[in-house]
Amino acid sequence: METKSVQQIYTGLFKDRNSIEEVYKSICKKGYNVKNVNLIMSTNAHEKYFTVDIMKNKKPVGMDSPMSNINGINDIVKTGLVIPECSVYVAGPVSAGLSGAGTGGFSTGIIDSLLGIPDGHADKFESGLKDDHIIMSIQPNTEEDAAYLEKVWQENNVEMIYKK
């Protein structure tokens, strides 16, 4: 049976790190990794969910999850960078060409520019970012993977999905 490739990019909005961890763990079983997944969050969410307070020897939120033994989502997060002008942290392949980028404000423009989500939908993602939610973006390789991704996202409390 021939497997059809998917040309759409799937973008989801999640409320917390634990949801993202579970999704990443599930898609890794399908062969996806740090090279396939983009994350966008506010700098506040990055600090809240991923920053380690070394001086007090604290673990980041969620580090007691099953993924903590193999770094999990931290492998993506450590590839990221801050866009100070927007108060946004971007990680994954989309961050590769962003060194020195600046766009003038936390706006739907950053969502549109990075993920190609038009203003009509981008404002919903922007609102989530302001509430410390996390955006995950991935291009499934096959229709089967796309269906699996949607199922896993729904099981992990995705707030909204946009397909482009």
C-alpha positions, 0 to 999 in steps of 0.5 A, a space after each residue: 500500500 502506497 503512503 501519501 506524503 503530507 504537505 501541510 504544517 500542523 501547528 498546535 497551542 498547548 497550555 503547559 509543558 507536560 502536554 508538550 512533553 507527552 506529545 514529543 514522547 509520542 511523536 519520537 516513537 514515530 521517528 520525529 526528533 529535534 530536527 522536525 519540531 518547532 516550539 514558540 513561547 513567551 520568554 516568561 513561559 520559557 523561564 517558567 517551564 524550562 529555566 534551571 535555577 542552578 544556584 538553588 539546584 532546582 530542576 525545571 518544571 516537568 523534569 520528573 516526567 518519564 522523558 527527563 531521563 533522555 532530555 525529551 523536550 529539552 533537546 529542542 528548547 536548548 536549540 532556541 533563542 530569544 527575540 527580545 523585541 517580541 519577548 518570544 523564545 523560538 526553538 527548533 529548525 525555525 530558529 536557525 535563521 533567526 540570529 539577530 532578528 528583530 520585529 518590533 513588538 509582540 504581535 501576530 506578525 511574529 506568528 505569521 512570519 515564523 509559521 505562516 499563520 495568517 492574522 485571522 488565526 495568528 491572533 488566537 495563537 498570540 493570545 495563548 502566548 501571552 497566557 504562557 501557552 506553548 506553540 508546537 509546529 511540525 510537518 507530518 511525513 504521511 497522512 497516517 502520521 498526520 492522523 496520529 499527530 492529531 489524535 495525540 494532540 487531542 489526548 494531550 489537551 491541545 487548545 487549537 490546531 491550525 493546518 497550512 
